[in-house]
Amino acid sequence: MSSTLQHTGNGKGGPQPVADGRGATILGPQNVPLELQNPDVLVSPVTDAGTIPNLKFSYAMARNRVLSGGFAREITVRELPVATEIAGVDMRLTPGGIRELHWHKEAEWAYVIAGSCRVSILDEEGRLFIDDVAAGDLWYFPSGLPHSIQALQDGVEFLLAFDSGNFSENETFLITDWFEHTPREVLAKNFRVSESTFDVLPKDIEHTRYMFAGAVPPSLAADAPPVAQPPQSYTWHMHAQEPNKGPGGQVRITDSRNFTVSKTIAAALIEVEPGAIREMHWHPNADEWQYWLRGQGRMTVFASGGKARTFDYRAGDVGYAPRAMGHYVENTGDEPLAFLGLFRSDHYADISLSQWMGVLPPELVKAHLNLDDKVIAKLPKAETWVV
């Protein structure tokens, strides 16, 4: 449990780093709203030790690019330096809003937070995949393939994840940029039209394109492509999956074993009931990049050398747990907690601490921890996920 913070002592009524006979009141300035949201930073649990990099950044603090079609805000290594494996973008499109036709070197994974949109992607064989997605659905676009995103009648907001922490949403290959930086005579030759055809190209594309207002598209059937669709799907209904259930919540896992095109990003949707925890575990194959969807909680990350640090999170925050570092997530609120865990890998993998202990010879566990035989006998032989 978090320490009980003192809220008096300096005449300002803000939280104070005084708990259990430790600490002192703050005499200088305070950012009270921020301190109230981060009690385990203001007064670290006594079990925290040593120095671990910052493992939290909020989209509320990210620069927001606002245009006629919506907004986009990103969290990359520039905002969260420890997050070298994945960068994320929170994007909102108004009804009919269009994310400009583009492509990029990094693969793109997406989770629809709310609303719905139409996506398309052209594969290497010239086949166009097109589909509508709604809340809880995913898409995956392999690196280098051109694609489109357009909101349907209710608008849309989605999380984008890219398989490099250095990615920036502002550095993609845009169709209007290429036209802007190609001589008119070359455009005329390429498209076999007159140069004057391109007199109508948009101006000030930095502010009028990238993400711009548009008309709501017609039905999916009316938008059917004039070429064959690829044999594989680039979209997935994550919420339709059967979850792995535990005593305190559930976990859905989507990776290349079920969503076959998703070769570089694996995902888990974790739901934790009030007071429960995502059990102590670690990931042997990749860092975990988290996006908190609803609720609030805290995560302690355990590093080698006896180091540990605790952070508080709530909806809209990004958390991070480096590869092989042990951690748990505890729901400290009064409503269910849900967050996405993303991994730069073709498959999801974790090691459950209690399961590992449960399958070891009991004498070996007792020799390390001095636990009672009855306690060791009750250790689970299978992963319990959320307890």
C-alpha positions as CSV (number, residue, x, y, z in Angstrom):
1,M,0.0,0.0,0.0
2,S,1.1,3.6,-0.6
3,S,2.1,5.6,2.4
4,T,-0.5,7.9,3.9
5,L,0.6,11.4,3.0
6,Q,0.3,14.3,5.4
7,H,-1.8,17.2,3.9
8,T,-1.0,19.9,6.4
9,G,2.1,21.6,7.8
10,N,3.0,24.4,5.5
11,G,-0.3,26.4,5.3
12,K,-0.9,25.5,1.7
13,G,-3.0,22.3,2.2
14,G,-1.0,20.3,-0.3
15,P,0.3,16.8,0.1
16,Q,3.5,16.6,2.1
17,P,6.4,14.0,2.0
18,V,5.7,13.0,5.6
19,A,4.7,9.4,6.3
20,D,5.3,6.9,9.1
21,G,7.6,9.2,11.0
22,R,9.7,10.0,7.9
23,G,10.2,13.1,5.8
24,A,9.5,16.8,6.3
25,T,7.0,19.4,5.0
26,I,7.8,21.3,1.8
27,L,8.7,24.9,2.4
28,G,9.1,25.9,-1.2
29,P,6.7,25.9,-4.2
30,Q,4.4,22.9,-4.9
31,N,2.7,21.5,-8.0
32,V,-0.2,20.1,-5.9
33,P,-2.3,18.5,-8.7
34,L,0.8,16.6,-10.0
35,E,1.9,15.6,-6.5
36,L,-1.6,14.3,-5.7
37,Q,-1.5,12.1,-8.8
38,N,2.0,10.7,-7.9
39,P,1.9,9.7,-4.2
40,D,4.5,6.9,-4.7
41,V,6.9,9.5,-6.2
42,L,6.4,12.1,-3.5
43,V,7.0,9.4,-0.9
44,S,8.6,6.3,-2.3
45,P,7.7,3.0,-0.7
46,V,10.4,1.9,1.7
47,T,11.0,-1.1,-0.6
48,D,12.2,1.2,-3.4
49,A,15.9,1.5,-3.7
50,G,18.6,2.8,-6.0
51,T,18.2,4.7,-9.3
52,I,16.0,3.5,-12.2
53,P,15.2,5.8,-15.2
54,N,11.9,7.6,-15.5
55,L,9.3,5.1,-16.7
56,K,6.3,7.4,-17.2
57,F,5.1,10.1,-19.5
58,S,1.6,11.4,-20.0
59,Y,-0.1,12.3,-23.3
60,A,-1.4,15.3,-21.4
61,M,2.2,16.6,-21.5
62,A,2.9,15.8,-25.1
63,R,2.9,18.4,-27.8
64,N,-0.4,18.3,-29.7
65,R,-0.5,18.9,-33.4
66,V,-4.0,20.4,-34.1
67,L,-5.3,20.6,-37.7
68,S,-8.7,20.8,-39.5
69,G,-9.1,17.0,-39.4
70,G,-8.3,16.4,-35.8
71,F,-5.1,16.1,-33.6
72,A,-2.1,14.0,-33.0
73,R,0.3,13.8,-30.1
74,E,3.3,11.5,-29.8
75,I,5.5,10.0,-27.2
76,T,9.0,8.9,-28.5
77,V,12.5,8.6,-27.1
78,R,12.5,12.4,-27.0
79,E,9.7,12.4,-24.4
80,L,10.5,9.1,-22.7
81,P,14.3,8.3,-23.3
82,V,14.1,4.8,-21.9
83,A,11.5,3.8,-24.5
84,T,13.9,2.8,-27.3
85,E,11.8,0.0,-28.8
86,I,8.4,1.5,-29.4
87,A,7.0,5.0,-30.1
88,G,3.3,5.8,-29.7
89,V,0.8,8.4,-31.2
90,D,-2.6,9.3,-29.9
91,M,-4.6,10.4,-32.9
92,R,-8.1,11.8,-33.2
93,L,-10.0,12.3,-36.5
94,T,-13.2,14.2,-36.9
95,P,-16.1,12.6,-38.9
96,G,-14.7,12.2,-42.4
97,G,-11.3,13.4,-41.2
98,I,-8.4,12.0,-43.3
99,R,-4.8,11.1,-42.2
100,E,-3.0,11.9,-45.4
101,L,-1.9,9.1,-47.7
102,H,1.5,8.1,-46.5
103,W,4.0,5.4,-45.7
104,H,7.1,5.0,-43.4
105,K,10.1,2.8,-42.7
106,E,8.6,1.5,-39.4
107,A,5.7,-1.0,-39.0
108,E,2.5,0.5,-37.6
109,W,0.2,-1.2,-35.1
110,A,-3.0,0.4,-34.0
111,Y,-5.8,0.0,-31.4
112,V,-9.1,1.8,-31.9
113,I,-10.0,3.6,-28.6
114,A,-13.3,5.0,-29.6
115,G,-15.4,5.6,-32.8
116,S,-14.7,4.0,-36.2
117,C,-12.7,4.5,-39.3
118,R,-11.8,3.0,-42.7
119,V,-8.3,1.9,-43.4
120,S,-6.6,0.7,-46.5
121,I,-3.2,-0.7,-47.4
122,L,-1.5,-1.6,-50.7
123,D,0.7,-4.7,-50.6
124,E,3.8,-5.5,-52.6
125,E,1.7,-7.4,-55.2
126,G,-0.5,-4.3,-56.0
127,R,-3.5,-5.7,-54.0
128,L,-5.5,-3.2,-52.0
129,F,-6.9,-4.3,-48.6
130,I,-9.7,-2.1,-47.2
131,D,-11.8,-2.5,-44.1
132,D,-13.8,-0.7,-41.4
133,V,-12.6,-0.9,-37.8
134,A,-14.3,0.1,-34.5
135,A,-13.5,0.4,-30.8
136,G,-11.4,-2.6,-29.6
137,D,-10.2,-3.4,-33.1
138,L,-6.6,-3.5,-34.4
139,W,-4.7,-3.0,-37.6
140,Y,-1.1,-3.7,-38.6
141,F,0.7,-2.1,-41.5
142,P,4.1,-3.6,-42.4
143,S,6.9,-1.2,-43.0
144,G,7.1,0.5,-46.3
145,L,3.6,-0.2,-47.5
146,P,1.3,2.8,-48.3
147,H,-1.9,3.2,-46.4
148,S,-4.8,5.5,-45.6
149,I,-7.0,6.2,-42.5
150,Q,-10.3,8.0,-42.7
151,A,-12.9,8.5,-39.9
152,L,-16.4,7.3,-40.4
153,Q,-19.6,9.2,-39.3
154,D,-18.9,9.2,-35.6
155,G,-15.2,10.2,-35.8
156,V,-12.4,8.1,-34.3
157,E,-9.6,8.1,-31.8
158,F,-6.9,5.5,-31.9
159,L,-3.4,4.6,-30.5
160,L,-0.7,4.1,-33.0
161,A,2.5,2.2,-32.1
162,F,5.7,1.9,-34.2
163,D,8.5,-0.6,-33.8
164,S,11.2,2.1,-33.1
165,G,11.3,4.5,-30.3
166,N,13.0,7.0,-32.6
167,F,10.0,7.2,-34.9
168,S,8.2,10.5,-35.3
169,E,4.7,10.9,-36.8
170,N,6.0,14.2,-38.3
171,E,8.6,12.4,-40.4
172,T,6.5,10.1,-42.6
173,F,6.5,10.0,-46.4
174,L,3.5,12.1,-47.4
175,I,2.0,12.1,-50.9
176,T,1.7,15.8,-51.0
177,D,5.3,16.3,-50.0
178,W,6.5,14.2,-52.9
179,F,4.4,16.2,-55.4
180,E,5.6,19.4,-53.8
181,H,9.3,18.4,-54.2
182,T,9.1,17.0,-57.7
183,P,9.6,19.2,-60.9
184,R,6.4,19.7,-62.8
185,E,7.9,18.3,-66.0
186,V,8.7,15.1,-64.2
187,L,5.2,14.8,-62.8
188,A,3.8,15.4,-66.3
189,K,5.9,12.7,-67.7
190,N,5.1,10.2,-64.9
191,F,1.3,10.7,-65.1
192,R,1.3,11.4,-68.9
193,V,-0.6,14.7,-68.6
194,S,0.2,18.3,-69.1
195,E,2.2,20.3,-66.5
196,S,-0.8,22.6,-66.0
197,T,-2.7,19.7,-64.5
198,F,-0.7,20.3,-61.3
199,D,-1.6,24.0,-60.9
200,V,-4.3,22.9,-58.4
201,L,-1.9,21.1,-56.0
202,P,-2.5,22.2,-52.4
203,K,-0.5,25.1,-50.9
204,D,0.9,25.4,-47.3
205,I,0.7,21.6,-46.9
206,E,2.2,21.8,-43.4
207,H,-1.1,23.3,-42.3
208,T,-3.7,22.2,-44.9
209,R,-2.8,18.5,-45.2
210,Y,-1.3,15.7,-43.1
211,M,-4.6,15.5,-41.1
212,F,-7.5,17.3,-42.8
213,A,-11.2,17.5,-42.9
214,G,-13.1,15.4,-45.5
215,A,-16.5,14.0,-46.4
216,V,-17.6,10.9,-44.6
217,P,-16.9,8.0,-46.9
218,P,-19.7,5.9,-48.5
219,S,-20.5,2.3,-47.5
220,L,-17.6,-0.2,-47.5
221,A,-19.2,-2.0,-50.5
222,A,-19.3,1.3,-52.5
223,D,-15.6,1.7,-51.7
224,A,-14.6,-1.8,-52.9
225,P,-11.3,-1.7,-54.7
226,P,-11.0,-2.4,-58.5
227,V,-8.2,-4.9,-57.8
228,A,-8.0,-8.1,-55.8
229,Q,-7.7,-7.9,-52.0
230,P,-4.7,-9.7,-50.3
231,P,-5.3,-13.1,-48.9
232,Q,-4.5,-12.1,-45.4
233,S,-6.3,-9.6,-43.2
234,Y,-4.5,-6.5,-41.9
235,T,-7.2,-5.9,-39.2
236,W,-8.2,-7.9,-36.1
237,H,-11.0,-7.9,-33.5
238,M,-9.1,-8.0,-30.3
239,H,-12.1,-7.7,-28.0
240,A,-13.6,-10.8,-29.7
241,Q,-10.8,-13.0,-28.3
242,E,-11.4,-15.3,-25.4
243,P,-9.4,-13.8,-22.5
244,N,-7.0,-15.6,-20.1
245,K,-8.9,-15.2,-16.8
246,G,-7.5,-14.9,-13.3
247,P,-9.1,-14.3,-9.9
248,G,-8.7,-10.6,-10.2
249,G,-9.1,-9.8,-13.9
250,Q,-8.2,-11.0,-17.4
251,V,-5.6,-10.7,-20.2
252,R,-6.1,-10.9,-23.9
253,I,-3.0,-11.6,-26.1
254,T,-2.7,-10.8,-29.8
255,D,0.5,-11.6,-31.7
256,S,1.6,-13.3,-34.9
257,R,0.3,-16.6,-33.6
258,N,-3.3,-15.4,-34.1
259,F,-3.0,-12.0,-35.9
260,T,-0.6,-13.4,-38.4
261,V,0.5,-10.2,-40.2
262,S,1.7,-8.6,-36.9
263,K,5.3,-9.6,-37.2
264,T,7.0,-7.0,-35.1
265,I,4.5,-6.0,-32.4
266,A,2.8,-8.3,-29.9
267,A,0.1,-6.9,-27.6
268,A,-1.7,-7.7,-24.4
269,L,-4.9,-6.1,-23.1
270,I,-4.8,-6.3,-19.3
271,E,-7.9,-5.7,-17.1
272,V,-7.5,-5.5,-13.3
273,E,-10.3,-5.3,-10.8
274,P,-10.1,-2.8,-7.9
275,G,-7.6,-4.0,-5.3
276,A,-6.2,-6.7,-7.6
277,I,-2.8,-6.9,-9.2
278,R,-1.3,-8.1,-12.5
279,E,0.8,-10.7,-10.8
280,M,4.6,-10.3,-10.4
281,H,6.3,-11.3,-13.7
282,W,8.8,-10.2,-16.3
283,H,9.2,-10.4,-20.1
284,P,12.3,-12.3,-21.4
285,N,12.1,-11.2,-25.0
286,A,11.2,-7.4,-25.1
287,D,10.5,-4.2,-23.2
288,E,6.9,-3.5,-22.3
289,W,5.4,-0.2,-23.6
290,Q,2.1,0.5,-21.8
291,Y,-0.8,2.7,-22.7
292,W,-3.3,3.2,-19.8
293,L,-6.9,3.1,-21.1
294,R,-8.9,3.6,-18.0
295,G,-8.6,3.6,-14.2
296,Q,-5.5,4.2,-12.1
297,G,-2.8,2.1,-10.5
298,R,0.8,1.8,-9.6
299,M,3.7,-0.3,-10.9
300,T,6.9,-1.1,-9.2
301,V,9.8,-2.2,-11.4
302,F,12.6,-4.4,-10.0
303,A,16.0,-4.2,-11.6
304,S,19.2,-6.1,-11.0
305,G,21.5,-5.0,-8.2
306,G,18.6,-4.6,-5.7
307,K,17.1,-1.6,-7.4
308,A,13.4,-0.8,-7.5
309,R,11.2,2.2,-8.3
310,T,7.4,2.8,-8.1
311,F,5.3,5.0,-10.4
312,D,1.7,6.0,-10.3
313,Y,-0.4,5.9,-13.5
314,R,-3.8,6.8,-14.7
315,A,-5.7,6.8,-18.0
316,G,-3.8,8.6,-20.8
317,D,-0.4,7.8,-19.4
318,V,2.4,5.7,-20.9
319,G,4.4,3.3,-18.7
320,Y,7.5,1.3,-19.5
321,A,9.0,-1.9,-18.1
322,P,12.4,-2.8,-19.6
323,R,13.1,-6.3,-20.7
324,A,13.7,-8.9,-17.9
325,M,12.9,-6.4,-15.1
326,G,10.4,-7.8,-12.7
327,H,7.2,-5.8,-12.2
328,Y,3.6,-5.9,-11.1
329,V,0.6,-3.5,-11.7
330,E,-1.8,-2.8,-8.8
331,N,-5.2,-1.3,-9.3
332,T,-5.3,1.5,-6.6
333,G,-8.7,3.0,-7.7
334,D,-12.3,2.0,-7.3
335,E,-13.1,1.1,-10.9
336,P,-11.6,-1.6,-13.2
337,L,-8.2,-0.8,-14.6
338,A,-7.3,-1.5,-18.3
339,F,-4.1,-1.0,-20.1
340,L,-2.3,-2.2,-23.2
341,G,1.1,-3.8,-23.0
342,L,3.0,-3.7,-26.3
343,F,6.2,-5.5,-27.2
344,R,8.6,-5.3,-30.2
345,S,8.4,-8.9,-31.0
346,D,6.5,-11.4,-33.1
347,H,5.2,-13.1,-30.0
348,Y,4.1,-12.3,-26.4
349,A,6.2,-13.9,-23.6
350,D,6.3,-13.6,-19.8
351,I,7.6,-15.4,-16.8
352,S,5.3,-15.7,-13.8
353,L,7.2,-15.5,-10.5
354,S,4.6,-17.6,-8.6
355,Q,4.4,-20.2,-11.3
356,W,8.2,-20.6,-11.5
357,M,8.3,-21.1,-7.7
358,G,5.3,-23.5,-7.9
359,V,7.0,-25.9,-10.3
360,L,10.5,-25.9,-8.7
361,P,11.4,-28.5,-6.1
362,P,9.8,-27.3,-2.8
363,E,13.0,-27.8,-0.9
364,L,14.8,-25.5,-3.3
365,V,12.2,-22.7,-2.7
366,K,12.3,-23.2,1.0
367,A,16.1,-23.0,1.1
368,H,16.0,-19.6,-0.5
369,L,13.0,-17.9,1.3
370,N,12.3,-19.9,4.5
371,L,8.7,-20.2,3.5
372,D,6.3,-22.6,5.3
373,D,5.7,-26.0,3.5
374,K,2.0,-25.3,3.3
375,V,2.6,-21.9,1.6
376,I,4.9,-23.6,-0.9
377,A,2.4,-26.3,-1.6
378,K,-0.3,-23.8,-2.5
379,L,1.9,-22.1,-5.2
380,P,0.3,-22.3,-8.6
381,K,1.5,-24.6,-11.3
382,A,0.0,-22.5,-14.0
383,E,0.0,-18.7,-14.6
384,T,-2.7,-16.9,-12.7
385,W,-2.4,-13.6,-14.7
386,V,-4.3,-11.3,-12.4
387,V,-4.8,-12.0,-8.6
